Amino acid sequence: MNAAMEFGPLDADAERARLSAALVEAMGDLDEGEAMAGILARFADRLAAASSRLRLAWLYLGDPRAPVIRPQYCAGPEQRYGESLSVDRSALMMRGPVRRALEEGQAVVQDIPPRLGPVARLLPGVTRWHRAAVNAGVFAVLALPFPLLHRSEWGLVTVYADHPAYFARVGLEPFLALARLVQVGLDRIALRESEQRNRADLERLRARDAATGLLNRAGLQERLGALLGEGGERIGLVQLDLDDFSELNADLGPGAGDEVLLEVAGRLRQLAPDAEVARLGADEFVVLFRNLPAALPAGHLAERCQAALARPLQVAGRGVSLSAAAGVTAVVTGDAAEDALTVLRHAGVALAGARRLGRGEHCLYGPHLESRVSSRHVLYAELRQGLRRGELQPWFQPQLALRGPQAGQVVGFEALLRWQHPRQGQVAPGRFMPEAEASPLIRDIGLQVLDATLTRLAAPDCAALTAGVNIGARHLLDERFIEDVTAALSRHPGVPPERLEIEVTETAAFADVGLAVRVLQRLRALGCRVALDDFGTGQASLTHLQDLPVTRLKIDRRFVSRLAASPREFAIVAGTLVTARGLGIETVAEGVEAAEEQALLTRLGCDVLQGFLLARPMPGEALGQWLASHRPDPALPAAPPQPGAVLPLLELDVRRAALRERLEALGGERPGGDGDGLAETVAALRADVRGASEGLEPGTGARLQGAAEAFTRATRGVLRAAAGGERRALAGALDELTAADGEWRRAAEAAYASLSCRSGRSSGRSSSASSASGGPGRA
């Protein structure tokens, strides 16, 4: 009797579909804030219920070197069988799939024959194990271990199927993805527990700004209130707002903005020995001066602050000049008419007056300012005037296809609003968009951006491109919104609706979910595309994607910026891309600034790239010039290897980069440290490289293993030098680490190239599949 007749037919495609559906449901569980037991038990239930061919699924969390491994959470028809399982790691003759998986640190698949061979029947332990498995209808086992980033334990997913060819035909990718989800869920729990442990410390620091260590608004209000109650002292308050800080932060790149803020905080602290400095917001500071001479002009305080900030500084290897608007008020303490809130409000009103004057100006508080409208109303009035004068215009940022037949080509652009103020120059969107989105002006702004974008799409140089337009919650949920879009399209009959993409943020989509779904469905009926912008920063989870009729998912830049150096962000982005691909939703990575990020995103299967690495936002006329000079990137293959094939290598690359970052940090610490458990991390990484190399061509795998060995030796040298406390030896060890790291990266590139060639030979249909599934080819 052959296997197919004995075990019944196995529909591998249907199995994968059921497992993918279970994976989507499981992703929603990560947002429910359950405890560890709930997460593990629910994942076991999801997996066991996904298919009638799965007899049992169980999960283990703990020390992989424990002498006995027992299931902690079981689910499935043979749950009783699972609860009786016990893996004795000391047994000489019983080296089964679970034990092998934990010892080797990689997935192990083992088929169980209906009958044992003559040699195996002589081993009592094997005979008992085999009899129990066959009685439970188990003929294939998958044991899948994974490390936990914030714990010393490992996790283990073990799945039992009733067909000996189940895992060979269905494949391991759904189970690998599920293991990643368990890993992410448990890491989130670890982070939540850490936050709870630190809550008392955070409460004690409630009066301090976490980023700069300065007083925050609450701390300043408390300190100012105490001073005002003492009496007889003249004090001055200077409130500062850095000019164009958002643009500066975006231009310098991640982390540089924090460096600027720390430098600003340090300079303001040095202004006077008894001055108090506070940070009220992203780029707003207050300096509280004490014991001021009666004859000192209050305006002199603002000039001192502005002069301190004006000195050039070096950030990220570049010279930076700062300026700030300043509002000033001075009072004598003990005046019963003045309380802390009033004094702070006076400084804020003066700052609003300084902003009206322009960049780098200052303004003194006086009663005459109270007769003017508040700064918010002033901004609203200026926005309205700017809209009427045509000062608000969209700039355009190109988007590049990473896969499919158009890989390496520009397939669209996003329209991003800019305000060219007659006195202040270009105003950062963060300064005016919150007020615009909260006001009725947002509809008029949206209409203007729609028309300007459609006009650009109608130009011959954009004939094959799509364009995304951001729509705020207030405009999206306006009952006239669909009419506005329909009218805009009718004014540009040469632009098909499918070339227009409406981008909505999670905040807009979930302000009124029912209404938002109806509006987006009507947009889809018009033929327009719909993108969910800044995904991962708001209320949406992957489960919500089933409810929203979106065609594109835009992954927020805060995840992309740490993709190449943070295993946690890597796991989140990889899981998001897997699920979006399973749902037929195209993916766009925002804020891509480094070639390393592009390489990872391409290999993970992301569809489209957007960010400074390709181009900055530009006016419409500049876009035409840029498109004419741009050439497709020949390095992007039309058919990159399937993400499942390269996922182990990608994960190793990210873990290597994170490890190197931690090792290099030892160079700035006090010598004599032990590296905080880095030796164990290095050993685990080395073991995983051996496992990943087995799936490569012999020469490529050997080169990768050799590079990993050299990296391991170099890391040991760094740890020894750090422990010895000799800085010169540590510097030399770090140089050797840099060289070994470079060789690893070159070996990994060779491995990726090998897999790409193999994919091109064995999967010639991947580019056409991308186009058919709504990939960049349809842009």
Beta strands, then each sheet from edge to edge (+ up, - down):
strand 1: 54-62
strand 2: 68-69
strand 3: 73-75
strand 4: 87-88
strand 5: 108-111
strand 6: 140-147
strand 7: 154-161
strand 8: 234-242
strand 9: 276-279
strand 10: 284-289
strand 11: 313-315
strand 12: 318-320
strand 13: 324-332
strand 14: 362-364
strand 15: 392-401
strand 16: 410-421
strand 17: 425-427
strand 18: 466-471
strand 19: 500-505
strand 20: 529-535
strand 21: 552-555
strand 22: 586-589
strand 23: 608-609
sheet 1: 3+ 1- 7+ 6- 5+
sheet 2: 2+ 4-
sheet 3: 9+ 10- 8+ 13- 14-
sheet 4: 11+ 12-
sheet 5: 17+ 16- 15+ 23- 22- 21- 20- 19- 18-
end
